[in-house]
Amino acid sequence: MRWRRSNGNYMFRRLIEISAIQRSPPFVIVVHGPPKVGKSLLIKHNLPDVRGPVTIVSGKLRRLQFVECPNNMNAMINCAKFAVLALLLVDGSYGFEMETFEFLNIMQVHGFPKVMGVLTHLDQFKDVKN
């Protein structure tokens, strides 16, 4: 009888720990870039159908949520407020666009989360010298 009580207490504590983990908010990763740069492709490279934010469980204590940020000003401000990490996609064949600089400026004003730059379309270069 004593073993069952201690085992039951252990299971009860374990359930409390698991529910606390599930209630903790995920780390939000915002994917931003100009049109046709590969934002959706980056988010759903392993998922057949994506509607809305994608949440991935990366361990017992951590969840990651990927959100695609639209290019209008209000959405950029909202994304800069709740993002923990921002993936800033840049078309390597074109360079920086105005939306990229606007998003960097907005993030700097609203708390500046960690930013990682991602170059895309590098396979379109035919000559290494260009």
N, C-alpha and C positions, 0 to 999 in steps of 0.2 A: 504494500500500500504506500509506503513512504517513497519508493522509487517512482511510482506513478505520479505522485504529487510533484516531485522535483522535475520529472520529465514534462509534466503539464505546465509547470511554471516556465521551464525553458522554452517550450513551444509558444506560450503566451508572449514571452519577451521577444521571441523571434518574429512573431506576427506584428508586434508593435514596431520593431526595427524595419521590417519590410514596408509597412504602411507609411512610416516616416519617409522612407526613400521614395515611395511613389508620390508622396505629396510635395516633395522638393521640386522646385521648378527646373526645367531642363536648361542647358546652355544653348542659347539661341545664336545660330550662325546665319548671318544675312549674306545672300549672294546678290551682288549688284554689278551692273555693267550695261553698256549700251545695247540696243537691239541687235540681234543676229550675232552675238558674241559667244553663245553657248552656255547661258545660265541654266536653262531647263535641262540641257544635256548633262551638265555636271551634277545636277540634283538627282535626276532619274536614270543614271547610267545602269543601275541594277534593278530598277523598279519598272514594271510594265505600264502602270497607270498611276499618275500622281494627281491628286486634287487637294490643294491647300498645303499647309506645312507638313513636312515629313519629320517624324520623330524616330530616332534610332537609339536603341539601348546599347551602350558601348561597354557596360560593365555592371557590377552589382550596385554601384553607387552613382552612376552617371548616365544621363540621357542627353542626346544631342538633337536639336531641332533645326532643320534647314528651312529658311524662308527666302523666297525670291522677292526682291524689292523692285517695284515698278519705277518708272522713270519720271513720275510727276513729283512736284516739290513736297506736297503734304505727305506722301508715302515715304519719301526719303527722310523727312524729319522724324516720322514715327519709327522708322527702322533704326535710325541713329539713336533713339532714346532707349530701345529695349535690347539692342544687340550686345552680345558679349564679344563676338568676333565678326569681322566683316571680310568676306572674300571679294576683292575688287577685281573683276575680270576686265582685261584690256586686250583688244584685238592687236596682235603683234604685227600684222601687215598694215594696219592703219595708224596705230598709235593712240595717244590719249584723246578723248573727246570731251566736249564741254560738260556733259553729264557727270563724267568722272571727277572733274575738278569741283563741280558743285557739290557732289556727294562728300568729297573729302572736306570741303569747307563746312558743310552742315555737321559732319561728325565731329569736327574740331570744336564747333560752338556748343554742341550738345553732349559733351562728355568723352568723346573720342575713344571708342572701343579699340581693341587690337585689330590691326588691318594687315591682311596678307594680299599681295598682288599676284594675280595669276595671268600669265600670257597665254593666249589661245591663237589658233590658226598659224602656228609656226611651221606646219607642214606645207603651207602654200609657198614658202620661199623656194625658188629653184636654184638660185645662186647664193653661195655662202657669203660673198663679199657685200651684198646689198643689205 
